[in-house]
């Protein structure tokens, strides 16, 4: 068994360019393209959000790759206006060399009680033994996945338009959300805030959630 940590990889993008393209699309409504200046997108986007006309945010999209537990993507896939490609426990057979002949389990660092943590770890070790034994007995991957817990590690890709990202963050970065989800959503939201403050500045998040739990975030060319 391998205990792993979550990460988030964001496709490289220029937040200002995205917002200027949104502005250009929005100005089609009034044929006011001639009023565009270097910073005119700021007031226009803020006015659209304030007045509830957020459909213009749907003109642009961003893709993110996430490595976290199965439970986290079960929460995120509730969002209908996004596309998800998820590592399949039906087709990924963890007894193969491709996976090092072991199951990767996401580390629940938010479980700080030592005895509770060790009990969880022992349970995961027993689960892996059961999975591998089932494989030895000829069970299919479809059968074996029935023993996999929510904390099984999995990679997934999410693509959503800007409006939907705003909606996702508004629901998935607060203190009512499972810690595993906050681990990836809060640092991702904070990065979006840096890149597009006019759109994401007002989106709240759980500021009491300890940053030491944050998933590692990187920006990459996809």
Buried (B, 14 or more C-beta within 10 A) or exposed (E): BEBEEBBBBBBEBEBBEBBBBBBBBBBEEEEEEEEBEEEBBBEBBBEBBEEEEBEBBBBBBBBBBBBBBBBBBEBBEEBEEBEBEBBEBEEBBBBEEEEEEEBBBBBBBBBEEEEEBEEBBEEBEEBBEEBBEBBEEEBEBEEBBEBBBEBBBBBBBBBBBBBBBBBBBBBBBBEEBBBBBBBBBBBBBBBBBEBBBBBBEEBEBBEEBEEEBBBEBEEEEE
